[in-house]
């Protein structure tokens, strides 16, 4: 790739990430549920994106391209964490900062936590990140009809879970 074009892509990417950094953080956080880990994932994703910005064929697809990088980095992180060894409870208590995460709707948060990852991801991308079905399909490298079906299934699962608590969706 010509140095001039690569420089321009890097500049566009920098502007894009600066503008939408909160979205990418929320997406990573929705996977790992830890502020520091989410920040690490976003930072790693930015590094990966800069390293491969030359592979971006269409600058108009930068948003979905970077969403895919964040999703993949989040999934990689979760896979690595599953391989880690458990820590004693007393060590965790010592390391705990004492601050709890705050959620506006604990019922919804708990219902989302109960969804399988493939359904939760679609809900987060559609309703929290406001992506269109086609964009979600591109991010997850799936067919748009598959995404529609999973979205429908996800919403039904949420309705059932929240309905059990007497809460309306």
N, C-alpha and C positions, 0 to 999 in steps of 0.2 A: 504494500500500500504506500502511496506517495506520502512523504512526511507532512506535507501541507494538509492533506485530507485527514490524516490521522490526528494532527494537532487540532483540527476543527472538530472532529468527533470527540476527542477528549474534552474539549471546551464545552461542547453541547452536553456531554455526559455529566460533567461537573455541575453545570447549571441545573440539569435535570435532578440530580441527586440532592443538590442543595434545596431545590424547590419542594421535593417530595420526601425528604428524609424521614418525616414523622410516619408516613405511610409504610415505608420499608421497615422502620423500627417496629411498628405495630404488628406487621406481618410476622417478623421474626419472633416477636414476643408471644404471638398467638401459638407458636409452636413450642417454645422453650419455657415460657412463663417465668422468666428471670431477667431482670433489667440488664445486668452485666453481660449475661450470655447473649441476649438480643443485640446489645451494642457490639459485641465481638463478632457476631454473625454478620451484621451490616458492614462492619469494617472489613471483614474478610471478603464479603461480596463485592465491595467497592474495589478492593485490591484485585480480585479475580477479573472483574469487569475491565479495569484499566489494562490488565495484562492481555486481555483478548478483545479490546475495543476494535481492533482491525478486522475481526471476524464478523462484525455487525454489518450486514449487507444493506439494510434499509434503516436509515436514522429515524424514520417515523415509527419503527417498531421498538424503539429504545425502551419504552415503558414495560412492555411485555417481556422483552429480552432480560431486563434487569430483575423483574419480578421472578422470572424463572431461576435466575442465579441465586436470589435470596431464598426461594423455596428449596432449591437443591442444597444450599449451604445449611439451611435449617435441618433438613432431613439428614444430612451427613453428620451434623452435630448430635442429633438424637441417636443415630446409630452408634457413634463413638461413645456416647454417654451410657448406652445400654451395656457396653462392654466393660465399663468401669466397675470397680469393686465398691460394695456398700461401705459407708462410714458409720462408725459407732454413734449412737444417739447423743452421748455426752459430748463428743467432738462437735457435732452439729449444733448443739445448744451453745457451746462456747463461741462458735463462729457466727451465730445468728446476730444480726444487727438489731433485732427487736422491732424492726419496721415491717409491717404487713402490707401487702399489696392491697390497694383499694379498688373495688369494683362497684359500679353503680347498680348492677343488677346481678346479684349472686345466683338467682335461679337460672337466668340465661347462661351465665358463666359455667355453672355446674352442668347444665344440659349440653352445652357445647363440649365440655370436657368428656362427657360420656359418648359423644359421637366418635366413630372410627375416623382416623386421620384423613382419609380420602374425602369424607363427607364434611368434616370440620373445615378443611382447606377451602372447599368450594363456598361454604357459607361465609367464611372470613373474606375471601376475595370478592364475592358478589356484594355482600351487604356492608362490610366494614371498609373495604377498599374501593367499592363502587365500580368494579370492573364489569364489562359486558360479557355475556356468555362466550362470544367468539374470542375475547381476550383471555378469559380463563382457560378456554380450550388450548390456546396457543401457549400460555404459561405452563400448563400441565402436560402439554403435548398429547392431548386427547381429542377425540372427535366432539364437535359441538353438541351432537345429540346425546352422547354419553354424559356430558356435563349437565345437560338439561335433566336427564333422568336422575343423575345423582343429586342434583339440586332439589328436585321434587321429593326424592326419598329422604334427603336430609331434613327438609322442612317438615315432612310427615313425622320423622323420628323426634324432632324437636317438639312438635305439637303433642305427641304422645307423652313425652317426658314432662313437659311443662303442664300438660293437662292433668297429670297425676298429682301435681302439687296444688291444683285448683287455680292455677294461673292461666290467664288467657294469652294467646300468642297474637 
